[in-house]
């Protein structure tokens, strides 16, 4: 379904961009936290034997999960930015064409006709 021209004026594309930026910031924060956690377990030099092995395995699993989530967040951020750019271009183009037509004496209907 195509939006009507008056609807284009109300599109808040900046919120889409901010959502992508938030996803990227969260990915960065998560990545830092995962790295810190991994280093902290590695630095536990007083741990030996099966306890250390079990903790290391578990942390390695969770670190992998953390990085998988980071990857998804970065994909969301990239997709949000791509959508923002595409929709911004489309919105600008349509509204400029409408304004040009009106400036040349045409009437613009809300449906674009």
Rosetta constraint file for C-alpha pairs under 8 A:
AtomPair CA 3 CA 7 HARMONIC 6.00 0.50
AtomPair CA 3 CA 8 HARMONIC 6.77 0.50
AtomPair CA 3 CA 111 HARMONIC 7.78 0.50
AtomPair CA 4 CA 8 HARMONIC 6.78 0.50
AtomPair CA 4 CA 110 HARMONIC 5.44 0.50
AtomPair CA 4 CA 111 HARMONIC 4.83 0.50
AtomPair CA 4 CA 112 HARMONIC 6.88 0.50
AtomPair CA 5 CA 9 HARMONIC 7.11 0.50
AtomPair CA 5 CA 94 HARMONIC 7.95 0.50
AtomPair CA 5 CA 95 HARMONIC 7.46 0.50
AtomPair CA 5 CA 109 HARMONIC 7.92 0.50
AtomPair CA 5 CA 110 HARMONIC 5.11 0.50
AtomPair CA 5 CA 111 HARMONIC 6.10 0.50
AtomPair CA 5 CA 112 HARMONIC 6.22 0.50
AtomPair CA 6 CA 10 HARMONIC 7.12 0.50
AtomPair CA 6 CA 110 HARMONIC 6.05 0.50
AtomPair CA 7 CA 11 HARMONIC 6.63 0.50
AtomPair CA 8 CA 91 HARMONIC 6.24 0.50
AtomPair CA 8 CA 95 HARMONIC 7.84 0.50
AtomPair CA 12 CA 16 HARMONIC 7.54 0.50
AtomPair CA 13 CA 17 HARMONIC 6.58 0.50
AtomPair CA 13 CA 84 HARMONIC 6.17 0.50
AtomPair CA 13 CA 87 HARMONIC 7.54 0.50
AtomPair CA 13 CA 88 HARMONIC 6.93 0.50
AtomPair CA 14 CA 18 HARMONIC 6.08 0.50
AtomPair CA 14 CA 84 HARMONIC 7.67 0.50
AtomPair CA 15 CA 19 HARMONIC 6.12 0.50
AtomPair CA 16 CA 20 HARMONIC 6.48 0.50
AtomPair CA 16 CA 80 HARMONIC 6.19 0.50
AtomPair CA 16 CA 81 HARMONIC 7.56 0.50
AtomPair CA 16 CA 83 HARMONIC 7.90 0.50
AtomPair CA 16 CA 84 HARMONIC 6.15 0.50
AtomPair CA 17 CA 21 HARMONIC 6.27 0.50
AtomPair CA 17 CA 80 HARMONIC 6.31 0.50
AtomPair CA 17 CA 81 HARMONIC 5.81 0.50
AtomPair CA 17 CA 84 HARMONIC 5.94 0.50
AtomPair CA 18 CA 22 HARMONIC 6.03 0.50
AtomPair CA 19 CA 23 HARMONIC 6.24 0.50
AtomPair CA 19 CA 77 HARMONIC 7.41 0.50
AtomPair CA 19 CA 80 HARMONIC 7.09 0.50
AtomPair CA 20 CA 24 HARMONIC 6.25 0.50
AtomPair CA 20 CA 76 HARMONIC 6.52 0.50
AtomPair CA 20 CA 77 HARMONIC 3.97 0.50
AtomPair CA 20 CA 78 HARMONIC 6.91 0.50
AtomPair CA 20 CA 79 HARMONIC 7.66 0.50
AtomPair CA 20 CA 80 HARMONIC 5.00 0.50
AtomPair CA 20 CA 81 HARMONIC 6.06 0.50
AtomPair CA 21 CA 25 HARMONIC 6.10 0.50
AtomPair CA 21 CA 77 HARMONIC 6.29 0.50
AtomPair CA 22 CA 26 HARMONIC 6.04 0.50
AtomPair CA 22 CA 77 HARMONIC 7.74 0.50
AtomPair CA 23 CA 27 HARMONIC 6.15 0.50
AtomPair CA 23 CA 73 HARMONIC 5.35 0.50
AtomPair CA 23 CA 74 HARMONIC 6.68 0.50
AtomPair CA 23 CA 76 HARMONIC 6.65 0.50
AtomPair CA 23 CA 77 HARMONIC 5.38 0.50
AtomPair CA 24 CA 28 HARMONIC 6.27 0.50
AtomPair CA 24 CA 73 HARMONIC 6.35 0.50
AtomPair CA 24 CA 74 HARMONIC 5.61 0.50
AtomPair CA 24 CA 77 HARMONIC 5.51 0.50
AtomPair CA 25 CA 29 HARMONIC 6.21 0.50
AtomPair CA 26 CA 30 HARMONIC 5.98 0.50
AtomPair CA 26 CA 70 HARMONIC 7.99 0.50
AtomPair CA 26 CA 73 HARMONIC 7.39 0.50
AtomPair CA 27 CA 31 HARMONIC 5.99 0.50
AtomPair CA 27 CA 69 HARMONIC 7.63 0.50
AtomPair CA 27 CA 70 HARMONIC 4.71 0.50
AtomPair CA 27 CA 71 HARMONIC 7.61 0.50
AtomPair CA 27 CA 73 HARMONIC 5.66 0.50
AtomPair CA 27 CA 74 HARMONIC 6.43 0.50
AtomPair CA 28 CA 32 HARMONIC 6.23 0.50
AtomPair CA 28 CA 70 HARMONIC 7.55 0.50
AtomPair CA 29 CA 33 HARMONIC 6.19 0.50
AtomPair CA 30 CA 34 HARMONIC 6.04 0.50
AtomPair CA 30 CA 66 HARMONIC 7.00 0.50
AtomPair CA 30 CA 70 HARMONIC 6.74 0.50
AtomPair CA 31 CA 35 HARMONIC 6.14 0.50
AtomPair CA 31 CA 66 HARMONIC 7.14 0.50
AtomPair CA 31 CA 67 HARMONIC 6.67 0.50
AtomPair CA 31 CA 70 HARMONIC 6.55 0.50
AtomPair CA 32 CA 36 HARMONIC 6.12 0.50
AtomPair CA 33 CA 37 HARMONIC 6.13 0.50
AtomPair CA 34 CA 38 HARMONIC 6.16 0.50
AtomPair CA 34 CA 63 HARMONIC 5.79 0.50
AtomPair CA 34 CA 66 HARMONIC 6.35 0.50
AtomPair CA 34 CA 67 HARMONIC 7.71 0.50
AtomPair CA 35 CA 39 HARMONIC 6.17 0.50
AtomPair CA 35 CA 63 HARMONIC 7.73 0.50
AtomPair CA 36 CA 40 HARMONIC 6.09 0.50
AtomPair CA 37 CA 41 HARMONIC 6.39 0.50
AtomPair CA 37 CA 59 HARMONIC 7.88 0.50
AtomPair CA 38 CA 42 HARMONIC 6.25 0.50
AtomPair CA 38 CA 59 HARMONIC 6.65 0.50
AtomPair CA 38 CA 60 HARMONIC 7.43 0.50
AtomPair CA 38 CA 63 HARMONIC 6.97 0.50
AtomPair CA 39 CA 43 HARMONIC 6.00 0.50
AtomPair CA 40 CA 44 HARMONIC 6.48 0.50
AtomPair CA 41 CA 55 HARMONIC 7.76 0.50
AtomPair CA 41 CA 56 HARMONIC 6.93 0.50
AtomPair CA 41 CA 59 HARMONIC 7.61 0.50
AtomPair CA 42 CA 56 HARMONIC 7.68 0.50
AtomPair CA 47 CA 51 HARMONIC 7.02 0.50
AtomPair CA 47 CA 52 HARMONIC 5.29 0.50
AtomPair CA 48 CA 52 HARMONIC 5.21 0.50
AtomPair CA 48 CA 53 HARMONIC 7.63 0.50
AtomPair CA 49 CA 53 HARMONIC 6.29 0.50
AtomPair CA 50 CA 54 HARMONIC 5.93 0.50
AtomPair CA 51 CA 55 HARMONIC 6.11 0.50
AtomPair CA 52 CA 56 HARMONIC 5.90 0.50
AtomPair CA 53 CA 57 HARMONIC 6.09 0.50
AtomPair CA 54 CA 58 HARMONIC 6.16 0.50
AtomPair CA 55 CA 59 HARMONIC 6.04 0.50
AtomPair CA 56 CA 60 HARMONIC 5.98 0.50
AtomPair CA 57 CA 61 HARMONIC 6.26 0.50
AtomPair CA 58 CA 62 HARMONIC 6.29 0.50
AtomPair CA 59 CA 63 HARMONIC 5.89 0.50
AtomPair CA 60 CA 64 HARMONIC 6.18 0.50
AtomPair CA 61 CA 65 HARMONIC 6.34 0.50
AtomPair CA 62 CA 66 HARMONIC 6.02 0.50
AtomPair CA 63 CA 67 HARMONIC 6.22 0.50
AtomPair CA 64 CA 68 HARMONIC 6.22 0.50
AtomPair CA 65 CA 69 HARMONIC 6.29 0.50
AtomPair CA 66 CA 70 HARMONIC 6.25 0.50
AtomPair CA 67 CA 71 HARMONIC 6.18 0.50
AtomPair CA 68 CA 72 HARMONIC 6.43 0.50
AtomPair CA 69 CA 73 HARMONIC 6.16 0.50
AtomPair CA 70 CA 74 HARMONIC 6.13 0.50
AtomPair CA 71 CA 75 HARMONIC 6.22 0.50
AtomPair CA 72 CA 76 HARMONIC 6.21 0.50
AtomPair CA 73 CA 77 HARMONIC 6.15 0.50
AtomPair CA 74 CA 78 HARMONIC 6.11 0.50
AtomPair CA 75 CA 79 HARMONIC 6.03 0.50
AtomPair CA 76 CA 80 HARMONIC 5.97 0.50
AtomPair CA 77 CA 81 HARMONIC 6.20 0.50
AtomPair CA 78 CA 82 HARMONIC 6.13 0.50
AtomPair CA 79 CA 83 HARMONIC 6.04 0.50
AtomPair CA 80 CA 84 HARMONIC 6.02 0.50
AtomPair CA 81 CA 85 HARMONIC 6.17 0.50
AtomPair CA 82 CA 86 HARMONIC 6.16 0.50
AtomPair CA 83 CA 87 HARMONIC 5.93 0.50
AtomPair CA 84 CA 88 HARMONIC 5.84 0.50
AtomPair CA 85 CA 89 HARMONIC 6.13 0.50
AtomPair CA 86 CA 90 HARMONIC 6.21 0.50
AtomPair CA 87 CA 91 HARMONIC 5.92 0.50
AtomPair CA 88 CA 92 HARMONIC 6.02 0.50
AtomPair CA 89 CA 93 HARMONIC 6.00 0.50
AtomPair CA 90 CA 94 HARMONIC 6.12 0.50
AtomPair CA 91 CA 95 HARMONIC 6.13 0.50
AtomPair CA 92 CA 96 HARMONIC 5.96 0.50
AtomPair CA 93 CA 97 HARMONIC 6.14 0.50
AtomPair CA 94 CA 98 HARMONIC 6.19 0.50
AtomPair CA 95 CA 99 HARMONIC 6.12 0.50
AtomPair CA 96 CA 100 HARMONIC 6.05 0.50
AtomPair CA 97 CA 101 HARMONIC 6.13 0.50
AtomPair CA 98 CA 102 HARMONIC 6.17 0.50
AtomPair CA 98 CA 108 HARMONIC 6.60 0.50
AtomPair CA 98 CA 112 HARMONIC 7.73 0.50
AtomPair CA 99 CA 103 HARMONIC 6.02 0.50
AtomPair CA 100 CA 104 HARMONIC 6.29 0.50
AtomPair CA 101 CA 105 HARMONIC 6.54 0.50
AtomPair CA 101 CA 106 HARMONIC 5.29 0.50
AtomPair CA 101 CA 107 HARMONIC 7.37 0.50
AtomPair CA 101 CA 108 HARMONIC 7.53 0.50
AtomPair CA 102 CA 106 HARMONIC 4.73 0.50
AtomPair CA 102 CA 107 HARMONIC 5.75 0.50
AtomPair CA 102 CA 108 HARMONIC 6.52 0.50
AtomPair CA 108 CA 112 HARMONIC 6.18 0.50
AtomPair CA 108 CA 113 HARMONIC 6.20 0.50
AtomPair CA 109 CA 113 HARMONIC 5.21 0.50
